[in-house]
Amino acid sequence: MNAFRVEVRVMPRAALLDPQGQAVEHALQALGFGEVGRVRIGKHLVLELKAASRAEALARARVMCDRLLANPVTEDYEVAVDGEASR
Amino acid sequence: MNAFRVEVRVMPRAALLDPQGQAVEHALQALGFGEVGRVRIGKHLVLELKAASRAEALARARVMCDRLLANPVTEDYEVAVDGEASR
């Protein structure tokens, strides 16, 4: 088994409202950052994971996203296996 | 002025507790993902920004992080200017 560092990005779908992003957009404009347009906010997760291979780490992380980490109705996710430390 | 897409990642500092990450770590293990070790959760922001240059977009985004987007006591951030669409 090797230890992998998996990076997961979960973002609200482009077509959906993102109230957190809109709040930050308005706050930035109120602070004088008039050059800011649309703001979208999602989550970034870093998971330490044991797996036999990089491909298995990626596959398991995708299952975790489908089952818990992302809401399939409202969010999209991307998974990257970032670093590899053999064990 | 050009339009830039700026990506900002805000993560809890490594030395600090991350209760949201711990909650997800325990939930994943309870769901049978025993291979999961430490989980850290932060924010990922995507900002559309007008600026004269890529360097200016980066500099302005860093000021936004310092003033609003990240908590300097508890969080670290990274900024990347991702794509460029001239206008």
Backbone of each chain as nested JSON, in Angstrom:
{
  "chains": [
    {"id": "A", "residues": [
      {"number": 1, "name": "MET", "atoms": {"N": [0.838, -1.207, 0.0], "CA": [0.0, 0.0, 0.0], "C": [0.868, 1.25, 0.0]}},
      {"number": 2, "name": "ASN", "atoms": {"N": [0.452, 2.222, -0.773], "CA": [1.141, 3.507, -0.802], "C": [0.232, 4.581, -0.228]}},
      {"number": 3, "name": "ALA", "atoms": {"N": [0.848, 5.644, 0.22], "CA": [0.078, 6.784, 0.721], "C": [-0.02, 7.833, -0.381]}},
      {"number": 4, "name": "PHE", "atoms": {"N": [-1.215, 8.292, -0.623], "CA": [-1.448, 9.299, -1.659], "C": [-2.096, 10.522, -1.031]}},
      {"number": 5, "name": "ARG", "atoms": {"N": [-1.846, 11.634, -1.669], "CA": [-2.503, 12.872, -1.274], "C": [-3.472, 13.209, -2.399]}},
      {"number": 6, "name": "VAL", "atoms": {"N": [-4.738, 13.231, -2.062], "CA": [-5.772, 13.439, -3.069], "C": [-6.389, 14.82, -2.864]}},
      {"number": 7, "name": "GLU", "atoms": {"N": [-6.497, 15.568, -3.948], "CA": [-7.097, 16.904, -3.891], "C": [-8.451, 16.853, -4.583]}},
      {"number": 8, "name": "VAL", "atoms": {"N": [-9.465, 17.32, -3.888], "CA": [-10.825, 17.3, -4.424], "C": [-11.363, 18.724, -4.433]}},
      {"number": 9, "name": "ARG", "atoms": {"N": [-11.863, 19.14, -5.57], "CA": [-12.494, 20.453, -5.655], "C": [-13.978, 20.267, -5.938]}},
      {"number": 10, "name": "VAL", "atoms": {"N": [-14.803, 20.813, -5.088], "CA": [-16.259, 20.702, -5.239], "C": [-16.805, 22.106, -5.449]}},
      {"number": 11, "name": "MET", "atoms": {"N": [-17.448, 22.323, -6.596], "CA": [-17.956, 23.669, -6.914], "C": [-19.459, 23.601, -7.181]}},
      {"number": 12, "name": "PRO", "atoms": {"N": [-20.176, 24.677, -6.854], "CA": [-21.596, 24.727, -7.238], "C": [-21.703, 24.706, -8.761]}},
      {"number": 13, "name": "ARG", "atoms": {"N": [-22.702, 24.019, -9.29], "CA": [-22.865, 23.975, -10.742], "C": [-23.05, 25.367, -11.312]}},
      {"number": 14, "name": "ALA", "atoms": {"N": [-22.502, 25.567, -12.503], "CA": [-22.494, 26.901, -13.113], "C": [-23.904, 27.477, -13.262]}},
      {"number": 15, "name": "ALA", "atoms": {"N": [-24.871, 26.628, -13.518], "CA": [-26.222, 27.124, -13.785], "C": [-26.97, 27.49, -12.504]}},
      {"number": 16, "name": "LEU", "atoms": {"N": [-26.432, 27.109, -11.353], "CA": [-27.164, 27.311, -10.103], "C": [-26.728, 28.573, -9.386]}},
      {"number": 17, "name": "LEU", "atoms": {"N": [-27.608, 29.088, -8.569], "CA": [-27.269, 30.214, -7.709], "C": [-26.193, 29.795, -6.728]}},
      {"number": 18, "name": "ASP", "atoms": {"N": [-25.337, 30.757, -6.389], "CA": [-24.293, 30.505, -5.391], "C": [-24.364, 31.66, -4.4]}},
      {"number": 19, "name": "PRO", "atoms": {"N": [-25.232, 31.55, -3.403], "CA": [-25.456, 32.697, -2.51], "C": [-24.187, 33.121, -1.75]}},
      {"number": 20, "name": "GLN", "atoms": {"N": [-23.345, 32.156, -1.412], "CA": [-22.102, 32.501, -0.71], "C": [-21.193, 33.333, -1.64]}},
      {"number": 21, "name": "GLY", "atoms": {"N": [-21.11, 32.893, -2.889], "CA": [-20.313, 33.646, -3.857], "C": [-20.871, 35.045, -4.086]}},
      {"number": 22, "name": "GLN", "atoms": {"N": [-22.2, 35.155, -4.159], "CA": [-22.802, 36.478, -4.362], "C": [-22.542, 37.394, -3.173]}},
      {"number": 23, "name": "ALA", "atoms": {"N": [-22.586, 36.835, -1.966], "CA": [-22.326, 37.641, -0.767], "C": [-20.903, 38.182, -0.786]}},
      {"number": 24, "name": "VAL", "atoms": {"N": [-19.949, 37.327, -1.179], "CA": [-18.555, 37.773, -1.229], "C": [-18.363, 38.796, -2.344]}},
      {"number": 25, "name": "GLU", "atoms": {"N": [-19.035, 38.572, -3.466], "CA": [-18.956, 39.533, -4.581], "C": [-19.419, 40.926, -4.119]}},
      {"number": 26, "name": "HIS", "atoms": {"N": [-20.542, 40.971, -3.421], "CA": [-21.048, 42.268, -2.965], "C": [-20.142, 42.865, -1.901]}},
      {"number": 27, "name": "ALA", "atoms": {"N": [-19.611, 42.032, -1.027], "CA": [-18.712, 42.548, 0.015], "C": [-17.454, 43.127, -0.605]}},
      {"number": 28, "name": "LEU", "atoms": {"N": [-16.905, 42.462, -1.62], "CA": [-15.696, 42.986, -2.275], "C": [-15.992, 44.315, -2.948]}},
      {"number": 29, "name": "GLN", "atoms": {"N": [-17.154, 44.403, -3.606], "CA": [-17.482, 45.672, -4.261], "C": [-17.682, 46.785, -3.234]}},
      {"number": 30, "name": "ALA", "atoms": {"N": [-18.298, 46.459, -2.109], "CA": [-18.49, 47.456, -1.052], "C": [-17.154, 47.914, -0.459]}},
      {"number": 31, "name": "LEU", "atoms": {"N": [-16.149, 47.041, -0.52], "CA": [-14.818, 47.404, -0.019], "C": [-13.997, 48.181, -1.047]}},
      {"number": 32, "name": "GLY", "atoms": {"N": [-14.579, 48.427, -2.212], "CA": [-13.879, 49.225, -3.214], "C": [-13.274, 48.432, -4.355]}},
      {"number": 33, "name": "PHE", "atoms": {"N": [-13.498, 47.136, -4.388], "CA": [-12.957, 46.317, -5.473], "C": [-13.98, 46.25, -6.612]}},
      {"number": 34, "name": "GLY", "atoms": {"N": [-14.149, 47.388, -7.28], "CA": [-15.151, 47.473, -8.33], "C": [-14.819, 46.633, -9.548]}},
      {"number": 35, "name": "GLU", "atoms": {"N": [-13.585, 46.203, -9.658], "CA": [-13.161, 45.41, -10.824], "C": [-13.606, 43.962, -10.745]}},
      {"number": 36, "name": "VAL", "atoms": {"N": [-14.228, 43.586, -9.615], "CA": [-14.632, 42.19, -9.445], "C": [-15.982, 41.94, -10.101]}},
      {"number": 37, "name": "GLY", "atoms": {"N": [-16.037, 40.892, -10.892], "CA": [-17.298, 40.437, -11.46], "C": [-17.813, 39.266, -10.644]}},
      {"number": 38, "name": "ARG", "atoms": {"N": [-18.195, 38.241, -11.348], "CA": [-18.804, 37.098, -10.688], "C": [-17.818, 36.364, -9.775]}},
      {"number": 39, "name": "VAL", "atoms": {"N": [-18.309, 35.956, -8.609], "CA": [-17.517, 35.154, -7.665], "C": [-18.258, 33.845, -7.417]}},
      {"number": 40, "name": "ARG", "atoms": {"N": [-17.545, 32.735, -7.501], "CA": [-18.126, 31.424, -7.181], "C": [-17.289, 30.825, -6.056]}},
      {"number": 41, "name": "ILE", "atoms": {"N": [-17.95, 30.178, -5.116], "CA": [-17.222, 29.593, -3.984], "C": [-17.59, 28.127, -3.822]}},
      {"number": 42, "name": "GLY", "atoms": {"N": [-16.569, 27.315, -3.73], "CA": [-16.753, 25.897, -3.463], "C": [-15.804, 25.435, -2.377]}},
      {"number": 43, "name": "LYS", "atoms": {"N": [-15.652, 24.134, -2.299], "CA": [-14.794, 23.546, -1.267], "C": [-13.542, 22.959, -1.89]}},
      {"number": 44, "name": "HIS", "atoms": {"N": [-12.47, 22.996, -1.133], "CA": [-11.263, 22.28, -1.544], "C": [-10.9, 21.319, -0.414]}},
      {"number": 45, "name": "LEU", "atoms": {"N": [-10.833, 20.035, -0.743], "CA": [-10.51, 19.021, 0.267], "C": [-9.174, 18.386, -0.069]}},
      {"number": 46, "name": "VAL", "atoms": {"N": [-8.398, 18.134, 0.949], "CA": [-7.146, 17.386, 0.801], "C": [-7.279, 16.142, 1.671]}},
      {"number": 47, "name": "LEU", "atoms": {"N": [-7.202, 14.968, 1.028], "CA": [-7.355, 13.703, 1.75], "C": [-6.057, 12.916, 1.685]}},
      {"number": 48, "name": "GLU", "atoms": {"N": [-5.658, 12.367, 2.806], "CA": [-4.576, 11.383, 2.794], "C": [-5.221, 10.013, 2.709]}},
      {"number": 49, "name": "LEU", "atoms": {"N": [-4.698, 9.205, 1.815], "CA": [-5.375, 7.985, 1.426], "C": [-4.358, 6.883, 1.204]}},
      {"number": 50, "name": "LYS", "atoms": {"N": [-4.665, 5.656, 1.647], "CA": [-3.81, 4.514, 1.307], "C": [-4.467, 3.723, 0.186]}},
      {"number": 51, "name": "ALA", "atoms": {"N": [-3.65, 3.372, -0.801], "CA": [-4.181, 2.605, -1.928], "C": [-3.031, 1.86, -2.578]}},
      {"number": 52, "name": "ALA", "atoms": {"N": [-3.378, 0.832, -3.362], "CA": [-2.348, 0.031, -4.024], "C": [-1.706, 0.794, -5.173]}},
      {"number": 53, "name": "SER", "atoms": {"N": [-2.463, 1.703, -5.781], "CA": [-1.935, 2.413, -6.946], "C": [-2.597, 3.786, -7.025]}},
      {"number": 54, "name": "ARG", "atoms": {"N": [-1.993, 4.604, -7.833], "CA": [-2.561, 5.929, -8.085], "C": [-3.97, 5.805, -8.681]}},
      {"number": 55, "name": "ALA", "atoms": {"N": [-4.155, 4.867, -9.589], "CA": [-5.473, 4.69, -10.216], "C": [-6.513, 4.274, -9.184]}},
      {"number": 56, "name": "GLU", "atoms": {"N": [-6.113, 3.398, -8.248], "CA": [-7.064, 2.984, -7.224], "C": [-7.401, 4.148, -6.29]}},
      {"number": 57, "name": "ALA", "atoms": {"N": [-6.408, 4.959, -5.946], "CA": [-6.665, 6.123, -5.09], "C": [-7.681, 7.056, -5.75]}},
      {"number": 58, "name": "LEU", "atoms": {"N": [-7.494, 7.273, -7.054], "CA": [-8.405, 8.143, -7.791], "C": [-9.818, 7.559, -7.805]}},
      {"number": 59, "name": "ALA", "atoms": {"N": [-9.917, 6.264, -8.06], "CA": [-11.234, 5.622, -8.137], "C": [-11.948, 5.674, -6.786]}},
      {"number": 60, "name": "ARG", "atoms": {"N": [-11.204, 5.396, -5.706], "CA": [-11.824, 5.432, -4.379], "C": [-12.266, 6.85, -4.019]}},
      {"number": 61, "name": "ALA", "atoms": {"N": [-11.457, 7.824, -4.375], "CA": [-11.823, 9.212, -4.061], "C": [-13.094, 9.604, -4.814]}},
      {"number": 62, "name": "ARG", "atoms": {"N": [-13.244, 9.098, -6.043], "CA": [-14.467, 9.402, -6.8], "C": [-15.694, 8.783, -6.13]}},
      {"number": 63, "name": "VAL", "atoms": {"N": [-15.529, 7.584, -5.591], "CA": [-16.649, 6.967, -4.871], "C": [-17.006, 7.806, -3.635]}},
      {"number": 64, "name": "MET", "atoms": {"N": [-15.975, 8.292, -2.944], "CA": [-16.231, 9.146, -1.763], "C": [-16.988, 10.414, -2.154]}},
      {"number": 65, "name": "CYS", "atoms": {"N": [-16.622, 10.988, -3.288], "CA": [-17.329, 12.181, -3.759], "C": [-18.791, 11.862, -4.043]}},
      {"number": 66, "name": "ASP", "atoms": {"N": [-19.017, 10.734, -4.72], "CA": [-20.387, 10.373, -5.074], "C": [-21.225, 10.076, -3.838]}},
      {"number": 67, "name": "ARG", "atoms": {"N": [-20.59, 9.501, -2.816], "CA": [-21.365, 9.083, -1.658], "C": [-21.481, 10.149, -0.579]}},
      {"number": 68, "name": "LEU", "atoms": {"N": [-20.488, 11.027, -0.45], "CA": [-20.527, 11.964, 0.681], "C": [-20.063, 13.379, 0.337]}},
      {"number": 69, "name": "LEU", "atoms": {"N": [-18.974, 13.494, -0.421], "CA": [-18.291, 14.791, -0.461], "C": [-18.988, 15.826, -1.34]}},
      {"number": 70, "name": "ALA", "atoms": {"N": [-19.676, 15.367, -2.365], "CA": [-20.346, 16.315, -3.263], "C": [-21.822, 15.977, -3.348]}},
      {"number": 71, "name": "ASN", "atoms": {"N": [-22.623, 16.995, -3.544], "CA": [-24.048, 16.805, -3.768], "C": [-24.261, 16.663, -5.278]}},
      {"number": 72, "name": "PRO", "atoms": {"N": [-24.675, 15.483, -5.746], "CA": [-24.73, 15.267, -7.196], "C": [-25.754, 16.15, -7.91]}},
      {"number": 73, "name": "VAL", "atoms": {"N": [-26.699, 16.687, -7.173], "CA": [-27.711, 17.527, -7.807], "C": [-27.201, 18.953, -8.021]}},
      {"number": 74, "name": "THR", "atoms": {"N": [-26.414, 19.437, -7.083], "CA": [-26.076, 20.862, -7.108], "C": [-24.595, 21.147, -7.322]}},
      {"number": 75, "name": "GLU", "atoms": {"N": [-23.754, 20.12, -7.265], "CA": [-22.318, 20.388, -7.293], "C": [-21.605, 19.501, -8.313]}},
      {"number": 76, "name": "ASP", "atoms": {"N": [-20.51, 20.026, -8.84], "CA": [-19.587, 19.251, -9.67], "C": [-18.289, 19.08, -8.893]}},
      {"number": 77, "name": "TYR", "atoms": {"N": [-17.561, 18.019, -9.193], "CA": [-16.275, 17.855, -8.51], "C": [-15.188, 17.421, -9.483]}},
      {"number": 78, "name": "GLU", "atoms": {"N": [-13.957, 17.725, -9.073], "CA": [-12.757, 17.263, -9.778], "C": [-11.854, 16.616, -8.755]}},
      {"number": 79, "name": "VAL", "atoms": {"N": [-11.201, 15.535, -9.156], "CA": [-10.29, 14.83, -8.249], "C": [-8.917, 14.764, -8.899]}},
      {"number": 80, "name": "ALA", "atoms": {"N": [-7.884, 15.043, -8.126], "CA": [-6.519, 14.885, -8.621], "C": [-5.705, 14.169, -7.556]}},
      {"number": 81, "name": "VAL", "atoms": {"N": [-4.938, 13.173, -7.984], "CA": [-4.006, 12.519, -7.062], "C": [-2.688, 13.248, -7.221]}},
      {"number": 82, "name": "ASP", "atoms": {"N": [-2.292, 13.883, -6.114], "CA": [-1.298, 14.939, -6.236], "C": [0.109, 14.437, -6.017]}},
      {"number": 83, "name": "GLY", "atoms": {"N": [0.341, 13.89, -4.882], "CA": [1.701, 13.468, -4.573], "C": [1.651, 12.022, -4.177]}},
      {"number": 84, "name": "GLU", "atoms": {"N": [2.784, 11.409, -4.155], "CA": [2.811, 9.985, -3.852], "C": [4.003, 9.753, -2.936]}},
      {"number": 85, "name": "ALA", "atoms": {"N": [3.745, 9.151, -1.796], "CA": [4.843, 8.817, -0.886], "C": [4.79, 7.32, -0.679]}},
      {"number": 86, "name": "SER", "atoms": {"N": [5.773, 6.609, -1.131], "CA": [5.64, 5.155, -0.983], "C": [5.828, 4.742, 0.458]}},
      {"number": 87, "name": "ARG", "atoms": {"N": [5.251, 3.618, 0.798], "CA": [5.256, 3.106, 2.171], "C": [5.5, 1.62, 2.101]}}
    ]},
    {"id": "B", "residues": [
      {"number": 1, "name": "MET", "atoms": {"N": [-8.293, 47.259, -20.527], "CA": [-8.541, 46.321, -19.426], "C": [-8.818, 44.936, -19.987]}},
      {"number": 2, "name": "ASN", "atoms": {"N": [-8.283, 43.945, -19.359], "CA": [-8.551, 42.564, -19.739], "C": [-9.335, 41.885, -18.636]}},
      {"number": 3, "name": "ALA", "atoms": {"N": [-10.016, 40.819, -19.006], "CA": [-10.756, 40.03, -18.024], "C": [-9.921, 38.809, -17.653]}},
      {"number": 4, "name": "PHE", "atoms": {"N": [-9.774, 38.609, -16.371], "CA": [-9.001, 37.47, -15.876], "C": [-9.884, 36.599, -15.0]}},
      {"number": 5, "name": "ARG", "atoms": {"N": [-9.523, 35.339, -14.965], "CA": [-10.172, 34.402, -14.067], "C": [-9.131, 34.047, -13.003]}},
      {"number": 6, "name": "VAL", "atoms": {"N": [-9.451, 34.396, -11.77], "CA": [-8.498, 34.203, -10.677], "C": [-9.0, 33.081, -9.78]}},
      {"number": 7, "name": "GLU", "atoms": {"N": [-8.122, 32.151, -9.465], "CA": [-8.477, 31.028, -8.588], "C": [-7.777, 31.231, -7.247]}},
      {"number": 8, "name": "VAL", "atoms": {"N": [-8.539, 31.173, -6.181], "CA": [-7.998, 31.382, -4.838], "C": [-8.312, 30.158, -3.996]}},
      {"number": 9, "name": "ARG", "atoms": {"N": [-7.305, 29.62, -3.358], "CA": [-7.509, 28.493, -2.45], "C": [-7.166, 28.943, -1.037]}},
      {"number": 10, "name": "VAL", "atoms": {"N": [-8.12, 28.798, -0.144], "CA": [-7.927, 29.209, 1.252], "C": [-8.025, 27.951, 2.109]}},
      {"number": 11, "name": "MET", "atoms": {"N": [-6.954, 27.639, 2.823], "CA": [-6.945, 26.41, 3.637], "C": [-6.648, 26.751, 5.092]}},
      {"number": 12, "name": "PRO", "atoms": {"N": [-7.208, 25.962, 6.026], "CA": [-6.826, 26.163, 7.424], "C": [-5.339, 25.864, 7.587]}},
      {"number": 13, "name": "ARG", "atoms": {"N": [-4.662, 26.636, 8.434], "CA": [-3.229, 26.398, 8.645], "C": [-2.995, 24.984, 9.15]}},
      {"number": 14, "name": "ALA", "atoms": {"N": [-1.884, 24.409, 8.715], "CA": [-1.593, 23.006, 9.026], "C": [-1.553, 22.748, 10.533]}},
      {"number": 15, "name": "ALA", "atoms": {"N": [-1.103, 23.709, 11.309], "CA": [-0.942, 23.484, 12.74], "C": [-2.264, 23.592, 13.507]}},
      {"number": 16, "name": "LEU", "atoms": {"N": [-3.304, 24.087, 12.833], "CA": [-4.558, 24.344, 13.546], "C": [-5.546, 23.2, 13.367]}},
      {"number": 17, "name": "LEU", "atoms": {"N": [-6.45, 23.093, 14.304], "CA": [-7.545, 22.143, 14.185], "C": [-8.428, 22.516, 13.001]}},
      {"number": 18, "name": "ASP", "atoms": {"N": [-8.98, 21.499, 12.379], "CA": [-9.904, 21.717, 11.265], "C": [-11.131, 20.851, 11.549]}},
      {"number": 19, "name": "PRO", "atoms": {"N": [-12.07, 21.373, 12.331], "CA": [-13.205, 20.549, 12.765], "C": [-14.045, 20.024, 11.607]}},
      {"number": 20, "name": "GLN", "atoms": {"N": [-14.188, 20.815, 10.545], "CA": [-14.957, 20.358, 9.383], "C": [-14.242, 19.174, 8.725]}},
      {"number": 21, "name": "GLY", "atoms": {"N": [-12.923, 19.28, 8.602], "CA": [-12.155, 18.169, 8.041], "C": [-12.248, 16.914, 8.901]}},
      {"number": 22, "name": "GLN", "atoms": {"N": [-12.195, 17.099, 10.212], "CA": [-12.3, 15.94, 11.109], "C": [-13.666, 15.28, 11.007]}},
      {"number": 23, "name": "ALA", "atoms": {"N": [-14.695, 16.103, 10.878], "CA": [-16.044, 15.542, 10.763], "C": [-16.166, 14.698, 9.494]}},
      {"number": 24, "name": "VAL", "atoms": {"N": [-15.61, 15.194, 8.398], "CA": [-15.673, 14.441, 7.141], "C": [-14.822, 13.176, 7.234]}},
      {"number": 25, "name": "GLU", "atoms": {"N": [-13.665, 13.291, 7.874], "CA": [-12.798, 12.12, 8.071], "C": [-13.552, 11.012, 8.809]}},
      {"number": 26, "name": "HIS", "atoms": {"N": [-14.232, 11.376, 9.887], "CA": [-14.978, 10.368, 10.653], "C": [-16.16, 9.821, 9.863]}},
      {"number": 27, "name": "ALA", "atoms": {"N": [-16.818, 10.698, 9.113], "CA": [-17.965, 10.24, 8.314], "C": [-17.505, 9.26, 7.235]}},
      {"number": 28, "name": "LEU", "atoms": {"N": [-16.367, 9.545, 6.605], "CA": [-15.858, 8.629, 5.569], "C": [-15.506, 7.277, 6.183]}},
      {"number": 29, "name": "GLN", "atoms": {"N": [-14.87, 7.31, 7.345], "CA": [-14.513, 6.041, 7.98], "C": [-15.765, 5.26, 8.384]}},
      {"number": 30, "name": "ALA", "atoms": {"N": [-16.773, 5.98, 8.866], "CA": [-18.029, 5.312, 9.235], "C": [-18.722, 4.706, 8.017]}},
      {"number": 31, "name": "LEU", "atoms": {"N": [-18.486, 5.283, 6.853], "CA": [-19.071, 4.747, 5.617], "C": [-18.257, 3.594, 5.037]}},
      {"number": 32, "name": "GLY", "atoms": {"N": [-17.153, 3.236, 5.705], "CA": [-16.376, 2.092, 5.242], "C": [-15.089, 2.439, 4.513]}},
      {"number": 33, "name": "PHE", "atoms": {"N": [-14.774, 3.726, 4.427], "CA": [-13.529, 4.134, 3.767], "C": [-12.399, 4.179, 4.798]}},
      {"number": 34, "name": "GLY", "atoms": {"N": [-12.001, 2.985, 5.249], "CA": [-10.979, 2.897, 6.297], "C": [-9.604, 3.329, 5.837]}},
      {"number": 35, "name": "GLU", "atoms": {"N": [-9.409, 3.447, 4.512], "CA": [-8.105, 3.85, 3.985], "C": [-7.842, 5.344, 4.098]}},
      {"number": 36, "name": "VAL", "atoms": {"N": [-8.856, 6.087, 4.565], "CA": [-8.707, 7.54, 4.637], "C": [-8.0, 7.944, 5.923]}},
      {"number": 37, "name": "GLY", "atoms": {"N": [-6.983, 8.772, 5.786], "CA": [-6.316, 9.36, 6.942], "C": [-6.831, 10.768, 7.134]}},
      {"number": 38, "name": "ARG", "atoms": {"N": [-5.917, 11.675, 7.294], "CA": [-6.292, 13.032, 7.616], "C": [-7.035, 13.704, 6.459]}},
      {"number": 39, "name": "VAL", "atoms": {"N": [-8.062, 14.469, 6.794], "CA": [-8.807, 15.255, 5.802], "C": [-8.757, 16.719, 6.222]}},
      {"number": 40, "name": "ARG", "atoms": {"N": [-8.433, 17.586, 5.283], "CA": [-8.453, 19.036, 5.533], "C": [-9.417, 19.667, 4.535]}},
      {"number": 41, "name": "ILE", "atoms": {"N": [-10.179, 20.627, 5.001], "CA": [-11.154, 21.271, 4.115], "C": [-10.975, 22.779, 4.135]}},
      {"number": 42, "name": "GLY", "atoms": {"N": [-10.892, 23.342, 2.944], "CA": [-10.817, 24.791, 2.804], "C": [-11.778, 25.252, 1.734]}},
      {"number": 43, "name": "LYS", "atoms": {"N": [-11.566, 26.474, 1.289], "CA": [-12.456, 27.058, 0.29], "C": [-11.729, 27.201, -1.036]}},
      {"number": 44, "name": "HIS", "atoms": {"N": [-12.489, 27.093, -2.097], "CA": [-11.951, 27.405, -3.417], "C": [-12.828, 28.482, -4.032]}},
      {"number": 45, "name": "LEU", "atoms": {"N": [-12.225, 29.609, -4.372], "CA": [-12.973, 30.724, -4.957], "C": [-12.517, 30.95, -6.387]}},
      {"number": 46, "name": "VAL", "atoms": {"N": [-13.457, 31.247, -7.239], "CA": [-13.152, 31.635, -8.615], "C": [-13.72, 33.036, -8.801]}},
      {"number": 47, "name": "LEU", "atoms": {"N": [-12.827, 33.984, -9.119], "CA": [-13.237, 35.381, -9.283], "C": [-13.01, 35.824, -10.713]}},
      {"number": 48, "name": "GLU", "atoms": {"N": [-13.979, 36.503, -11.276], "CA": [-13.754, 37.19, -12.55], "C": [-13.36, 38.612, -12.226]}},
      {"number": 49, "name": "LEU", "atoms": {"N": [-12.317, 39.063, -12.893], "CA": [-11.646, 40.292, -12.472], "C": [-11.19, 41.051, -13.704]}},
      {"number": 50, "name": "LYS", "atoms": {"N": [-11.352, 42.382, -13.689], "CA": [-10.769, 43.193, -14.764], "C": [-9.484, 43.829, -14.264]}},
      {"number": 51, "name": "ALA", "atoms": {"N": [-8.458, 43.776, -15.081], "CA": [-7.18, 44.366, -14.695], "C": [-6.393, 44.668, -15.954]}},
      {"number": 52, "name": "ALA", "atoms": {"N": [-5.396, 45.546, -15.813], "CA": [-4.589, 45.929, -16.972], "C": [-3.65, 44.8, -17.375]}},
      {"number": 53, "name": "SER", "atoms": {"N": [-3.247, 43.986, -16.43], "CA": [-2.278, 42.926, -16.728], "C": [-2.504, 41.765, -15.771]}},
      {"number": 54, "name": "ARG", "atoms": {"N": [-1.924, 40.659, -16.134], "CA": [-1.963, 39.478, -15.28], "C": [-1.34, 39.771, -13.901]}},
      {"number": 55, "name": "ALA", "atoms": {"N": [-0.234, 40.505, -13.911], "CA": [0.436, 40.83, -12.642], "C": [-0.469, 41.688, -11.758]}},
      {"number": 56, "name": "GLU", "atoms": {"N": [-1.187, 42.633, -12.382], "CA": [-2.077, 43.474, -11.58], "C": [-3.243, 42.662, -11.029]}},
      {"number": 57, "name": "ALA", "atoms": {"N": [-3.777, 41.75, -11.844], "CA": [-4.871, 40.895, -11.363], "C": [-4.423, 40.087, -10.141]}},
      {"number": 58, "name": "LEU", "atoms": {"N": [-3.219, 39.543, -10.215], "CA": [-2.674, 38.764, -9.099], "C": [-2.516, 39.627, -7.852]}},
      {"number": 59, "name": "ALA", "atoms": {"N": [-1.965, 40.828, -8.042], "CA": [-1.727, 41.713, -6.903], "C": [-3.046, 42.129, -6.252]}},
      {"number": 60, "name": "ARG", "atoms": {"N": [-4.047, 42.46, -7.081], "CA": [-5.335, 42.871, -6.516], "C": [-6.006, 41.702, -5.794]}},
      {"number": 61, "name": "ALA", "atoms": {"N": [-5.891, 40.518, -6.345], "CA": [-6.502, 39.359, -5.692], "C": [-5.837, 39.099, -4.335]}},
      {"number": 62, "name": "ARG", "atoms": {"N": [-4.542, 39.324, -4.246], "CA": [-3.856, 39.148, -2.959], "C": [-4.351, 40.163, -1.927]}},
      {"number": 63, "name": "VAL", "atoms": {"N": [-4.607, 41.391, -2.376], "CA": [-5.148, 42.397, -1.45], "C": [-6.541, 41.968, -0.974]}},
      {"number": 64, "name": "MET", "atoms": {"N": [-7.342, 41.417, -1.886], "CA": [-8.681, 40.93, -1.497], "C": [-8.579, 39.811, -0.463]}},
      {"number": 65, "name": "CYS", "atoms": {"N": [-7.596, 38.934, -0.648], "CA": [-7.408, 37.86, 0.338], "C": [-7.047, 38.44, 1.697]}},
      {"number": 66, "name": "ASP", "atoms": {"N": [-6.131, 39.399, 1.692], "CA": [-5.68, 39.974, 2.957], "C": [-6.814, 40.72, 3.659]}},
      {"number": 67, "name": "ARG", "atoms": {"N": [-7.68, 41.346, 2.879], "CA": [-8.718, 42.184, 3.483], "C": [-9.993, 41.433, 3.789]}},
      {"number": 68, "name": "LEU", "atoms": {"N": [-10.328, 40.394, 3.011], "CA": [-11.634, 39.767, 3.206], "C": [-11.644, 38.248, 3.085]}},
      {"number": 69, "name": "LEU", "atoms": {"N": [-10.944, 37.727, 2.072], "CA": [-11.213, 36.336, 1.703], "C": [-10.58, 35.314, 2.649]}},
      {"number": 70, "name": "ALA", "atoms": {"N": [-9.468, 35.671, 3.267], "CA": [-8.79, 34.726, 4.167], "C": [-8.623, 35.362, 5.534]}},
      {"number": 71, "name": "ASN", "atoms": {"N": [-8.651, 34.542, 6.547], "CA": [-8.369, 35.0, 7.908], "C": [-6.872, 34.837, 8.14]}},
      {"number": 72, "name": "PRO", "atoms": {"N": [-6.148, 35.955, 8.3], "CA": [-4.687, 35.838, 8.36], "C": [-4.176, 35.066, 9.578]}},
      {"number": 73, "name": "VAL", "atoms": {"N": [-4.998, 34.944, 10.592], "CA": [-4.569, 34.231, 11.807], "C": [-4.692, 32.715, 11.631]}},
      {"number": 74, "name": "THR", "atoms": {"N": [-5.717, 32.287, 10.928], "CA": [-6.016, 30.851, 10.918], "C": [-5.892, 30.197, 9.546]}},
      {"number": 75, "name": "GLU", "atoms": {"N": [-5.726, 31.002, 8.502], "CA": [-5.769, 30.416, 7.163], "C": [-4.585, 30.867, 6.302]}},
      {"number": 76, "name": "ASP", "atoms": {"N": [-4.216, 29.99, 5.376], "CA": [-3.245, 30.338, 4.332], "C": [-3.977, 30.38, 3.001]}},
      {"number": 77, "name": "TYR", "atoms": {"N": [-3.444, 31.166, 2.073], "CA": [-4.084, 31.181, 0.764], "C": [-3.053, 31.107, -0.365]}},
      {"number": 78, "name": "GLU", "atoms": {"N": [-3.539, 30.654, -1.505], "CA": [-2.76, 30.658, -2.75], "C": [-3.628, 31.294, -3.813]}},
      {"number": 79, "name": "VAL", "atoms": {"N": [-2.994, 32.074, -4.681], "CA": [-3.722, 32.739, -5.756], "C": [-3.093, 32.349, -7.084]}},
      {"number": 80, "name": "ALA", "atoms": {"N": [-3.908, 32.045, -8.058], "CA": [-3.416, 31.765, -9.404], "C": [-4.303, 32.498, -10.4]}},
      {"number": 81, "name": "VAL", "atoms": {"N": [-3.687, 33.162, -11.347], "CA": [-4.435, 33.778, -12.441], "C": [-4.449, 32.762, -13.561]}},
      {"number": 82, "name": "ASP", "atoms": {"N": [-5.664, 32.321, -13.859], "CA": [-5.803, 31.073, -14.597], "C": [-5.918, 31.278, -16.093]}},
      {"number": 83, "name": "GLY", "atoms": {"N": [-6.912, 32.012, -16.478], "CA": [-7.13, 32.166, -17.913], "C": [-7.189, 33.63, -18.213]}},
      {"number": 84, "name": "GLU", "atoms": {"N": [-7.09, 33.982, -19.456], "CA": [-7.062, 35.389, -19.807], "C": [-7.902, 35.545, -21.067]}},
      {"number": 85, "name": "ALA", "atoms": {"N": [-8.878, 36.427, -20.994], "CA": [-9.697, 36.703, -22.171], "C": [-9.567, 38.174, -22.447]}},
      {"number": 86, "name": "SER", "atoms": {"N": [-8.986, 38.537, -23.567], "CA": [-8.807, 39.978, -23.75], "C": [-10.126, 40.652, -24.077]}},
      {"number": 87, "name": "ARG", "atoms": {"N": [-10.187, 41.916, -23.768], "CA": [-11.387, 42.731, -23.923], "C": [-10.994, 44.062, -24.47]}}
    ]}
  ]
}
